[in-house]
Structures are given as structure tokens and as C-alpha cells.
Amino acid sequence: MPSLDTDFTDVELEILEKVRVQWGLRDLDETAEFLAKRFLRVGMQRMTGSGRAMNLVSLEDFERTTE
């Protein structure tokens, strides 16, 4: 999975720590990833109106064979 270096303010770090404790996550990186995925999941649900799954798709899935 790609990584992204982010700089958080002290206030953001406090919020991440509270969320980490509340959800029982290992560290702040896992907490930031959890929140990002949750944000995307909720956004997709609002956009599509349903709980559709988001699956990782590779370019090969879209390539057509010439048979």
C-alpha cells in the first residue's frame, strides 16, 4: 500500500490519540488510515445511496484480450 507522509498539528494529534484509544487501534498511523477509509466509505455510501463495497482493481482487470 502506498504511504503518505503527513504533518499533523498538536490539536490534530490530540484528536487522533482520542480516536485511537476509543477504537483500540495500535498507533496514530493506523488511526489516520482508519479515519481516511471511514471517510471514503461514508462518502461513497452517500453518493451511491447504498453500502457498496470498494474493491482494489488492477489495470489488468480492464484490459481486453484479442481472441
Steps between C-alpha positions, in 0.01 A plus 500: 500500500637845418605715791455870549700713739278747680568767756236542767447795731495446875120526500470240223736267688283531812190410298678206336607375842143521634369308198782244536406430861126495426532246220790302653738558212875432521651833401429839344581376148237229528259759641555741210449213252183391683357852485586543132336170407195581711470842334517339154253226594244747635550731201446214255189391686359851479587526132360161393224472756607152603772312680692395190843351558809680378742247357853552374505444125809453286550621144504139380136469606408752230722379218318308229653201337496483121362152440 
